[in-house]
Amino acid sequence: MEAIRLTSDTGITDSELESSLKTVISGRTLRKVLLLPPDATRSHSKAGEITRLLYDMLNGRCHIDIMPALGTHEAMNEQECGSFLGVPFSSVISHNYRDDVVKLGEVPRSFIASVSGGMMDEPIDIEVNRRLLDESYDLIISIGQVVPHEVAGMANYSKNIFVGCGGSKMISSTHMLGAYYGLERIMGRADTPVRRVFDYAEEHFIAHLPLAYIMTVTTQAGAETVMNGLFIGRERSLFEEAARLSQCKNMTFVEKPLKKCVVYLDDEFKSTWVGNKAIYRTRMAMADDGELIILAPNVKRFGENGWTDALIRKYGFVGRRRILELVAANEDLRENLSAAAHLIHGSSDGKFTVTYAVSKLSRQEIESVGFNYMPLDEAMGLYDTATLNEGYNQLNGSEVFYINNPALGLWAVEY
């Protein structure tokens, strides 16, 4: 299949998208196809629309399975699948990162030590969902968005396979590798230690799979999601091109550190596990002793599953140094390193305060994990999202920086 590269400042049209997707499946003898979209936490990726279009094109031509690349996230229910993907729920398979995976091999200790600068020297097991190895699939299509990411540097490409469809050990080890290396050295970069691990695994363990990547770059114009880039193929160079476009479209540089930043989380954010994008996507823009206020009307838990929720409640967001001490001292954290990494990512390390404005978690719950609490109604009264502009605002005599959707970007001080 010839690689496809489309970019547009004003947005790729529906006809351009449909024509490109037809190219992916044309000229192939297809009996069985596996689609790997993200879940609804990536609702602004255009991946749901792409999945629906592919399903409609393939329906009646071959058998279609759709397995959202959940990683550790909670599986979508029928209503969520219908709203986001627009496909029959009977076609959807839920990935279980603990029970549905097989080990393909491992990335050797020496490689890990080299890419991490000696910060980590344990081998990493390469685990993927067993369905990826099912030889009855003639084509596997990974669908997702390239955007700054706290673990990989830039999301998608092979991350969709090794994390989205990966196993517990794989997810935990790569997340911890990223946490050891440091958010500031990773976010917004296409070449990171974690990405090099994915590259190694791609080359050594899944090169034989009939896999194609569909990668988008999107922005938001008011309530509309605009697709500015579409990259289709297998080559890593396509990911690199998408990453460069995302760096232009999804990274915002501010002239001075932000004293007060207000971030809104829409309905896709049900947990702080996902909602903490508001913290790590802004941390490089926040001033020392600054204030980050997160408006989170739908956040009702900390973790995406029972294990991670319990660990977050037990240990809290107490900073990188303390979490590393707790990992060394506690077996439950060592066995769930993705949770430990999240506790590091979700902490401001005392640089700035984090206030969660919620209605579905109590003051006691929020404060017990290390955040400040504000009643949602009070916060929405102070910060009316209907009148705030993206970026700088003057409010009651003070400057407030407003972000409507942290999932679509990365903010940093321009030096």
VENFENVEN-V836903 format. One record per residue. N is the residue number from 1. RES is the residue in one small letter. SS is DSSP state (hx for helix, st for strand, lp for the rest). PSI is psi in whole degrees, -180 to 180 (none if undefined). Layout:
N&RES&SS&PSI / N&RES&SS&PSI
This chain:
1&m&lp&131 / 2&e&lp&136 / 3&a&lp&148 / 4&i&st&132 / 5&r&st&114 / 6&l&st&133 / 7&t&st&150 / 8&s&lp&130 / 9&d&lp&-33 / 10&t&lp&-14 / 11&g&lp&134 / 12&i&lp&133 / 13&t&lp&162 / 14&d&hx&-40 / 15&s&hx&-37 / 16&e&hx&-40 / 17&l&hx&-50 / 18&e&hx&-42 / 19&s&hx&-40 / 20&s&hx&-41 / 21&l&hx&-36 / 22&k&hx&-34 / 23&t&hx&-34 / 24&v&hx&-37 / 25&i&hx&-5 / 26&s&lp&149 / 27&g&lp&12 / 28&r&lp&145 / 29&t&lp&108 / 30&l&lp&124 / 31&r&lp&-31 / 32&k&st&128 / 33&v&st&141 / 34&l&st&122 / 35&l&st&136 / 36&l&st&78 / 37&p&lp&170 / 38&p&lp&-177 / 39&d&lp&-173 / 40&a&hx&-10 / 41&t&hx&-9 / 42&r&hx&43 / 43&s&lp&-19 / 44&h&lp&17 / 45&s&lp&-15 / 46&k&lp&5 / 47&a&hx&-32 / 48&g&hx&-44 / 49&e&hx&-42 / 50&i&hx&-42 / 51&t&hx&-45 / 52&r&hx&-43 / 53&l&hx&-44 / 54&l&hx&-42 / 55&y&hx&-46 / 56&d&hx&-37 / 57&m&hx&-34 / 58&l&hx&-20 / 59&n&st&127 / 60&g&lp&-16 / 61&r&lp&-34 / 62&c&st&173 / 63&h&st&138 / 64&i&st&124 / 65&d&st&142 / 66&i&st&116 / 67&m&st&98 / 68&p&st&138 / 69&a&lp&81 / 70&l&lp&-27 / 71&g&lp&-126 / 72&t&lp&4 / 73&h&lp&159 / 74&e&lp&140 / 75&a&lp&146 / 76&m&lp&144 / 77&n&lp&-180 / 78&e&hx&-41 / 79&q&hx&-43 / 80&e&hx&-41 / 81&c&hx&-43 / 82&g&hx&-43 / 83&s&hx&-42 / 84&f&hx&-46 / 85&l&lp&-33 / 86&g&lp&34 / 87&v&lp&162 / 88&p&lp&134 / 89&f&hx&-25 / 90&s&hx&-17 / 91&s&hx&-7 / 92&v&st&130 / 93&i&st&134 / 94&s&st&127 / 95&h&lp&132 / 96&n&lp&111 / 97&y&lp&-10 / 98&r&lp&-36 / 99&d&lp&-17 / 100&d&lp&14 / 101&v&st&158 / 102&v&st&149 / 103&k&st&128 / 104&l&st&-23 / 105&g&st&-156 / 106&e&st&152 / 107&v&st&124 / 108&p&lp&155 / 109&r&hx&-42 / 110&s&hx&-36 / 111&f&hx&-44 / 112&i&hx&-44 / 113&a&hx&-39 / 114&s&hx&-49 / 115&v&hx&-23 / 116&s&lp&1 / 117&g&lp&31 / 118&g&lp&3 / 119&m&lp&-23 / 120&m&lp&134 / 121&d&lp&29 / 122&e&lp&143 / 123&p&lp&155 / 124&i&st&123 / 125&d&st&136 / 126&i&st&112 / 127&e&st&138 / 128&v&st&162 / 129&n&st&135 / 130&r&hx&-24 / 131&r&hx&-25 / 132&l&hx&-23 / 133&l&hx&1 / 134&d&lp&111 / 135&e&lp&-7 / 136&s&lp&-13 / 137&y&lp&123 / 138&d&lp&-24 / 139&l&st&135 / 140&i&st&124 / 141&i&st&116 / 142&s&st&129 / 143&i&st&130 / 144&g&st&-175 / 145&q&st&133 / 146&v&lp&121 / 147&v&lp&152 / 148&p&st&140 / 149&h&st&145 / 150&e&lp&-21 / 151&v&lp&-51 / 152&a&lp&-17 / 153&g&st&-57 / 154&m&st&135 / 155&a&lp&165 / 156&n&lp&-161 / 157&y&lp&-132 / 158&s&lp&-14 / 159&k&hx&-34 / 160&n&hx&-29 / 161&i&hx&-52 / 162&f&hx&-19 / 163&v&lp&-54 / 164&g&lp&-39 / 165&c&lp&22 / 166&g&st&-180 / 167&g&lp&173 / 168&s&hx&-45 / 169&k&hx&-42 / 170&m&hx&-48 / 171&i&hx&-47 / 172&s&hx&-47 / 173&s&hx&-42 / 174&t&hx&-36 / 175&h&hx&-40 / 176&m&hx&-35 / 177&l&hx&-45 / 178&g&hx&-39 / 179&a&hx&-41 / 180&y&hx&-43 / 181&y&hx&-36 / 182&g&lp&131 / 183&l&hx&-44 / 184&e&hx&-24 / 185&r&hx&-5 / 186&i&lp&-49 / 187&m&lp&131 / 188&g&lp&7 / 189&r&lp&141 / 190&a&lp&-20 / 191&d&lp&103 / 192&t&lp&165 / 193&p&hx&-42 / 194&v&hx&-42 / 195&r&hx&-36 / 196&r&hx&-34 / 197&v&hx&-45 / 198&f&hx&-41 / 199&d&hx&-43 / 200&y&hx&-46 / 201&a&hx&-39 / 202&e&hx&-48 / 203&e&hx&-41 / 204&h&hx&-21 / 205&f&hx&-22 / 206&i&lp&13 / 207&a&lp&-24 / 208&h&lp&-10 / 209&l&lp&146 / 210&p&lp&67 / 211&l&st&136 / 212&a&st&142 / 213&y&st&134 / 214&i&st&115 / 215&m&st&134 / 216&t&st&157 / 217&v&st&125 / 218&t&st&158 / 219&t&st&173 / 220&q&st&128 / 221&a&st&98 / 222&g&lp&-125 / 223&a&lp&-3 / 224&e&st&136 / 225&t&st&128 / 226&v&st&129 / 227&m&st&110 / 228&n&st&-17 / 229&g&st&142 / 230&l&st&121 / 231&f&st&123 / 232&i&st&129 / 233&g&st&-163 / 234&r&lp&-22 / 235&e&lp&143 / 236&r&hx&-28 / 237&s&hx&-30 / 238&l&hx&-42 / 239&f&hx&-42 / 240&e&hx&-40 / 241&e&hx&-43 / 242&a&hx&-40 / 243&a&hx&-41 / 244&r&hx&-40 / 245&l&hx&-42 / 246&s&hx&-38 / 247&q&hx&-35 / 248&c&hx&-39 / 249&k&hx&-30 / 250&n&hx&1 / 251&m&st&128 / 252&t&st&126 / 253&f&st&129 / 254&v&st&151 / 255&e&lp&-28 / 256&k&lp&156 / 257&p&lp&145 / 258&l&st&123 / 259&k&st&-37 / 260&k&st&127 / 261&c&st&132 / 262&v&st&127 / 263&v&st&133 / 264&y&st&133 / 265&l&st&119 / 266&d&lp&-169 / 267&d&lp&-17 / 268&e&lp&-20 / 269&f&lp&103 / 270&k&lp&-11 / 271&s&st&158 / 272&t&hx&-22 / 273&w&hx&-43 / 274&v&hx&-40 / 275&g&hx&-22 / 276&n&lp&-1 / 277&k&hx&-32 / 278&a&hx&-28 / 279&i&hx&-56 / 280&y&hx&-17 / 281&r&lp&-13 / 282&t&lp&-10 / 283&r&lp&-30 / 284&m&lp&-4 / 285&a&lp&-13 / 286&m&st&143 / 287&a&st&154 / 288&d&st&132 / 289&d&st&19 / 290&g&st&175 / 291&e&st&122 / 292&l&st&123 / 293&i&st&124 / 294&i&st&114 / 295&l&st&112 / 296&a&st&75 / 297&p&lp&-24 / 298&n&lp&1 / 299&v&lp&123 / 300&k&lp&0 / 301&r&st&173 / 302&f&lp&-55 / 303&g&lp&166 / 304&e&lp&-8 / 305&n&lp&175 / 306&g&hx&-39 / 307&w&hx&-52 / 308&t&hx&-35 / 309&d&hx&-44 / 310&a&hx&-41 / 311&l&hx&-39 / 312&i&hx&-43 / 313&r&hx&-33 / 314&k&hx&-43 / 315&y&hx&-34 / 316&g&lp&176 / 317&f&lp&84 / 318&v&lp&11 / 319&g&lp&155 / 320&r&hx&-51 / 321&r&hx&-44 / 322&r&hx&-39 / 323&i&hx&-41 / 324&l&hx&-37 / 325&e&hx&-42 / 326&l&hx&-35 / 327&v&hx&-44 / 328&a&hx&-29 / 329&a&hx&-13 / 330&n&lp&122 / 331&e&hx&-36 / 332&d&hx&-34 / 333&l&hx&-39 / 334&r&hx&-31 / 335&e&lp&-6 / 336&n&lp&65 / 337&l&hx&-24 / 338&s&hx&-35 / 339&a&hx&-41 / 340&a&hx&-43 / 341&a&hx&-40 / 342&h&hx&-38 / 343&l&hx&-32 / 344&i&hx&-47 / 345&h&hx&-36 / 346&g&lp&4 / 347&s&lp&144 / 348&s&lp&1 / 349&d&lp&31 / 350&g&lp&2 / 351&k&lp&-41 / 352&f&lp&162 / 353&t&st&150 / 354&v&st&121 / 355&t&st&122 / 356&y&st&123 / 357&a&st&109 / 358&v&st&164 / 359&s&lp&-11 / 360&k&lp&2 / 361&l&lp&150 / 362&s&lp&165 / 363&r&hx&-45 / 364&q&hx&-43 / 365&e&hx&-47 / 366&i&hx&-47 / 367&e&hx&-25 / 368&s&hx&-22 / 369&v&lp&3 / 370&g&lp&5 / 371&f&lp&160 / 372&n&st&155 / 373&y&st&142 / 374&m&st&134 / 375&p&st&138 / 376&l&hx&-44 / 377&d&hx&-42 / 378&e&hx&-44 / 379&a&hx&-41 / 380&m&hx&-28 / 381&g&hx&-36 / 382&l&hx&-36 / 383&y&lp&88 / 384&d&lp&107 / 385&t&lp&-20 / 386&a&lp&-22 / 387&t&lp&-15 / 388&l&lp&140 / 389&n&lp&148 / 390&e&lp&126 / 391&g&st&-143 / 392&y&st&139 / 393&n&st&149 / 394&q&st&122 / 395&l&st&115 / 396&n&lp&41 / 397&g&lp&2 / 398&s&st&158 / 399&e&st&129 / 400&v&st&129 / 401&f&st&127 / 402&y&st&135 / 403&i&st&123 / 404&n&lp&-25 / 405&n&lp&100 / 406&p&hx&-18 / 407&a&hx&-19 / 408&l&hx&8 / 409&g&lp&-173 / 410&l&st&136 / 411&w&st&136 / 412&a&st&157 / 413&v&st&136 / 414&e&lp&119 / 415&y&lp&none
